[in-house]
Every structure is written in structure tokens, then in C-alpha cells.
Amino acid sequence: MTDPYRRTGHPTAVKIIVAGGFGAGKTTLVGAISEIPPVTTEAVMTSASVGHDDSTLVPDKGSTTVAMDFGRITLASDLVLYLFGTPGQKRFWFMWDELCRGAIGAVVIADTRRLADCFGAIDYFENRHLPYVIAVNNFEGAARYHVEDIRDALAVHRGVPMLDADVRSRASAKQILVAVTEHALAQRAGARR
């Protein structure tokens, strides 16, 4: 089996998943850091989503991801990072197995206005033993909480990195991706012992 972390001089692709609840900022994160115009599957929200998508806390949201978002970052001539954003609504979760195949790690974007929306993604990654980090997206006007209080509310293990974030910011997106990559590498090193 090829070690995806070993640099060989040959092009290596690394895959990271971006997940979270409806309107948490997944598409925004991918767009903030991708070196290419991100590929999105945004669809206009219509009356058909009534009863399926709770947009009360994101009333300005007029579209939603219905399959995935895709972005790319070239880290070195032999290392490319691919980002795959999942759809946030439960009715699209059937796609997650395919999107997550081959991923080294994941980011769960948390929106403190709707923290319970994180549970599905957290359970999914924990059940599949996929290393993940939690990025608390600090929306304007949303209450601010200490990350350890959010950790307790989500019942997330102390070993899972959590960070405050503004997913609109390229610098913040970079910190998130560095955190998930380092966490995945640490998990892999621990598994080899």
C-alpha cells in the first residue's frame, strides 16, 4: 500500500473533507482558499425545501449545496490538496461515503447559532475513525463562546483540535487546513506505534 504522506517527487494528491450543518460556511471555506475557481453545486432554494431546510437563522441564504463543493491547493510541485465540501442537509448525506473515500481528514464547521447541526458530521467521522478538527465559524452577531465550552457542548474528545475561525478569510482557512493535516499525521503516527 502506498503511503500518501511520504514525499517521493511524484505528484501526490491529498483529500480533505469540509462538513457541517446547513449554512455553516462550507462553500465559503472552500472558496476562500482554493487556487482555482471552486466547483460548486449550488442550487436556488425553492418552496420545495420548506420543511427540509431550516433557514430561519440564515434568512439571506438563497442557495444551497446539493452535491459537493470542490477546490484545489498546490502546496508543492509534488503535493496537491483537494477539498471536498459536503452538503449540509440530512437528505443529502447518502453521498458522504463516496465523498469521504480516500480522505486523510475532515473539518467540521460549527455555527454556534445551531450547534446541534454538527452532531451528524462528528458522529460520521468518529464512526469511520477519520481524523477531524472543529472550526467554530464566528458569524457576525452570533454569541461568542470559549472553544472548550463548545467542546463540552458537543461532547468532543480533548484530543480533537478546535479553533476559532472566520471561514471567509484565506488566512483562517489556511490555519484550519494546517490543523487538520497535522492532526491526521499525528493520528497516523500514533497508529503505527
N, C-alpha and C positions, 0 to 999 in steps of 0.2 A: 504494500500500500504506500503510495506517495505521501510524504509529509508536506502538507500545504504551507507550513511555516518555515521550511528550510529554503533559503535563497540559493538558487542554482544558476542564475544568469538567464535561465529560460523564463519566458513570461509566466507569471503565476497570478491567478485571479482569486480573490478572497471575497466572500459574500457575507454581508451583514443585513439583518432584518430590522426594519423600523416598524414598531407596532404601538398600539394604544387605542383609546376609545375614539368615538366619532368626534371629529373636530378638535382633536388634541394637538395637532401640529405635525403629523407625519409627512404630508406632502410638502409642507413648508420647510421642514428639516432637510429633506432630500434636495429641494430646490436651492436651499441656502448654500449647500456645499458642493453640489455636482459641478464638474467642469464642462459638462455638456448640458444643453437644454434638457431638463428631465422629461422622461416619458411618463405621462400620467394617463390615467383612465378616469378622469373626472367627468361626471355626468350631472346635468342640471337636475336639481331636486324638484320633483313634481308632487302633485297631490297623492301620487301612488306611494310616496314614502311616509305619509301620515299614518301614525300607528306603529311604524317601524323605526323611524329615526326621530329621536327627541332633540329638536333643535331649539328648545326654549332658552338654553344657556348660550347658544351661538346663533342668535336670530339673524345675523348678517350673512350667515353661511348659505350660499345659493347653489353649491355643487358639492359632490361627494365622490370619493374614490370607490369604484365598483369592481376593480380587479387588482391593480397594483400601481405603484409608482416605481420608477427605475432611474437611478443616477449612477455616475461613474466618477472615480477619482484616481488619477495616476499618481502613485506615491513614489515610484522609481521606474526606471526603464523596464525592470523585470517584475514589478509589483503593481497590480491594479485592484482597486477596491470597488466592488459593486454593491450598491444599496438597493434593497427591495422594500418598499413601503407596503404594508398590508392594508386591506380595507378594514375599517374600524367596526362596522356593524356586524352583529352576530350572524345575520343571514348570509354573509359572505365568508364566514370562517371556513367553509369547506375547502377553500383554496389554500389555506395556510400550509398544509402538508407539502404541497408542491413548491410553494414559495420558499419554505424553510429547508428544503432538501439541499444539503451541502453547505449550509451556513456555518460559520465559525462562532457566531454570537448574535445577540439581538439587543435592541434598545427598546425599552417600554417608555413611551412618553406619558407622563402623568399630568392631568389637568386637575388642580385642587378643587375646582368647582364641581367636578364629577369624578371623584377619586375611585369610586366603585367600578368605573369603566375599565380600570387597569386589571381587575382580577382575572378576567378571561385570558389575557396575554400572559400574565405572570404564571397562572396555572399551566398554560400550554407549554411554556419554556421550561418550567420546573419538571413537568412530567416527561419531557423529552431530554432532560439533562443538557439543555443548550444554555451556555453561559449568557447572562443578560445583565444589563445595567438599567437603572431607572433614572430618567431625566425629567425633573419637575419643571414643566414649562410655565414660567411665571407670566401669566396673562395680565395685561393692564387691568386694574380694578379688582382683580381676584385677591382674596385674603392670602397673606404670606404665612408660611409655617416653617419651622425648623425641619430640615430633612429627616432628622431622627424621629420627630413626631409623625411624619408621613410614613417612615419605615414601620413604625409601630402600628399605625392605622391600616397599613397594607399587610402586616404580619410577614414582612420580608426579612430573611436571614441577614444577620450583620455582615456576612461575607459578600453580599451583593452591593456593589458600588451604587451610590445615589448622589446625584448632583443637581444643583440649581441650574436652570438653563433658560436661554431665550433662543428658541429654535429658528428665529428669523436671522440671527447673527451667524455669519460664517465662522467667527472665532469660537462661539459657543458650540456650534455643530462640530467643529474640529475637536474640541475638548471631549465631547460625547463619544466620538468615534475612537479617539485615543483610549478613553476609559474602557470601552467595550473590547477593543483589541487587546489591551493589557490584561484585562480580566480573563479573556478567552485563553491567552497564552499562559497565565498563571494556573488556570484550571487544568490545562493540558499538561503542564509541567508537574502539577500535583498528582495527576492520574498516572503518570509514568513511574512514580516512586513506589 
